[in-house]
Amino acid sequence: MSLAQEMFAIAPAMGKANLSASQLKLLSGKARWIYRVGEAGFPTIPTIVLTRAAWEALQSERTRKDVRLRTHWVACLFKLVDKDGAPPPLVVRTSAAKHNAGLMPAKLGIAAPANPEDSVDPHRALAKAIKNAFDSYGFGHGWTGRPDDDRSKQIILVQAQTGGEIEQFLTRNGTTGALGPAPLDGAPLPKLPESVDALVALVDAKAGRHMCCAVAVQRGKLQFLSARPFQASAAADLEAAVDRVKRKVWSPQNAVSRVDPARLTQLLHPRLKSTGGAAPIAMGLGVSPGAASGTIVFNPEDAARLRARGKHCILVVNETGPADIEGMKAATGILTARGGMSSHAGVVARITGKPCVAGVRTLSVDASEMICWIGEREFRTGDQLTIDGSDGTVYVGTLPLAQPHIGGAIGTLLDWSDASRKIAVRTNAETVESAMTALSFGAEGIGLARSEHMFFSPERMVALRRMILSEDEDDRSQAVNGLVGYQTGDYSALFSAMKGRPVTVRLFDPPLHEFLPRTDEDIEETAASLGLAVRQLRLRLERIAEVNPMLGHRGVRLAITYPEILSMQMQAIIAGVRAASESQDEPVAVEVMVPFVSTASEVAFVRERMNTIAANSGLLRTERVKLSFGTMIELPRACLRAGDIANMVDFFSFGTNDLTQTTFGISRDDAPTFLAAYQRKGIYERDPFVTIDEKGVGELIAMAIERGRAANPRLKIGICGEHAGDPASLKFFSGLGVDYVSCSPYRVPVARLTLAQATA
């Protein structure tokens, strides 16, 4: 394309613009909307476009006494002149794809050049305004060298200045999404001619998003000046998308592809309505979305008491563990000094739908004294805090919250998304409450039921600790038998709630340190409940203590060293299946998954014993149950030996949390202390515990799938780590041929929409 073609009219005063494909590609920001509105025949302010390259060529031509480009430029300027022949005052504007606070405001009231030389002389009004506009993009004297600044894409607009009143309005209501015109920023809607309805419909159809329009109103007639995108609420965007389909502007597939999945979480949780000018007192990691305000409490018991009295509270702790589950459920929000996206606090908060801010490095908690410090400020029980689990901010006091707006639009959009989605979406859940929440969001099964999470209550914790602390096989067998009853009821309720949908039960995978008493008070209470002397219990704790429990005696290693634990779990699963099958018409579909394997021989050991127990139960001879066996792939060696393992299982489910941890050699709980610095310094582009590391962890997953399916073509593939709820990670997984993903209940809508977009 010649430089002469880089100065052209997009809305001539007379006639219509006739742009080439190359010229159309140059249009960005306001220029795009001006061209589209003018092309559709709506009265539009006369406008021409000039690229930086063309402007620099005009300036270079001045030194060579060449006038060919200048002649073309003057001809362009004459396209702003109406049929009366009088040159209008001019306006110079920038037109960037994205808003930048440093861009030059529109320069108004510029006199038309008196002669061709004045039109390019930077000491004259028009050329000076053009030069200043281009300089404001960042490539003038103040250029910062930002990599996103692309000289070839920079354009400015020269427009005729209109008469009449300049008015602004939104094409759709920013809160409800209803088709406008709608007032902007709470200002009253100006009086506009009836023709505004046609303009609103036109711009909405062309842009496919909320727009802020500027028009001139003169003697009852409208003239379009410009438009820019407006950031509406997630609910408004969703309602607008569905409305465009009803108006036949979009197809259902268009609506599915145009809604940002990450914003759906705003529809499912409360959010800050306004900070009222309040500044955050701390920043952490937003690990579970939504906002919450309440009274500070430092222990689960106080959280439960406040909830029983109908009060909101924020549970403030250094870090959470299994003993805190009831308090986390009772609290309105959770604030921790340590931890990250895949920490205990983050995982449980997302499952239960609680806002959570973790890894607040300026927070220190003294739970025994019921006091905490955030920076230099001291807080005690009863003080008020507000947290925002979406961005990790912490505020003093109670700030106003906007409650979630969930209408029929989200269901409609997700139904459309299911029509094109090819990958199933399951949920991670261990309780009927969580499972029902996930089902209401469209989950198609449970992809991860963590069996050890079923013991997060004081009574059950005692039974679990009795098993862990048993001295010999007889003690352990006795303790194990006491656990069967608990799990039978849990499994039966879970299977019944899912009504024939698949439920993947992960065998015990408790890093033992998470379930053992740590404080003096907890040790004394545990000793009393187990009938042991405190000194005796401390000696037992010392004997089983591990230096690195996350890589220690857990997962399949427990099932092999303590086969009675495996037997107990299988008995409980079988009893739960039997109880559920007696109360429902659908067959019970249960998938038993062994975690933390690194060798095929480990899988063979567990499979043999599981099949023996199932065969002896008579369960395999009935059509009332569909039983399958698989493994969780979460260690690099398991990925490398996936072919060997695949011959022994029906499915793989990738535990991306631990696979990321073991591949990088980074503790996911300790990572927040240095990952932020890594990202600031460009060492890591993204937190690998939030978005999957495609080049390392992702390559291991792809290799394991390829090797696994080569050995077992019928192998089912699932993803059950926290990455299964992250849109960027889901797009990557969609290209690997997986059968399903499993995420926290409140992320199910995000996964459904993202996977539909990835399929399109």
Secondary structure, DSSP 8 states (H G I E B T S, - for coil): --GGGGEEEEE-SSS-----HHHHHH--THHHHHHHHHHTT--B--EEEEEHHHHHHHHHHHHTT--HHHHHHHHHHGGG--TT-----EEEEE--SS--TTS---EEEE---SSTGGGT-TTSHHHHHHHHHHIIIIISTT----TT--GGG-EEEEEE---SEEEEEEEE-TTT--EEEE-STT-------TTHHHHHHHHHHHH-S-EEEEEEEETTEEEEEEEEE----HHHHHHHHHHHHHTTSS-HHHHHHHS-GGGGGGGTS-EES--TT---SEE-EEEE-SEEEEEEE-SHHHHHHHHHTT--EEEEES---GGGHHHHHHSSEEEESS--TTSHHHHHHHHHT--EEE--TTEEEETTTTEEEETTEEEETT-EEEEETTTTEEEES---EE-----HHHHHHHHHHHHH--SEEEEE-SSHHHHHHHHHTT--SEEEEEGGGGG-SHHHHHHHHHHHT-SSHHHHHHHHHHHHHHHHHHHHHHHHHHTTS-EEEE-----GGGGS--SHHHHHHHHHHHT--HHHHHHHHHHH--SSGGGSS-THHHHHH-HHHHHHHHHHHHHHHHHHHTS-SS-EEEEEEE-S--SHHHHHHHHHHHHHHHHHHTGGG-TTEEEEEEEEE-SHHHHHTHHHHHTT-SEEEE-HHHHHHHHHT--TTTTHHHHHHHHHTTS-SS-TTTS--TTTHHHHHHHHHHHHHHH-TT-EEEE-SGGGG-HHHHHHHTTTT-SEEEE-GGGHHHHHHHHHHHH-
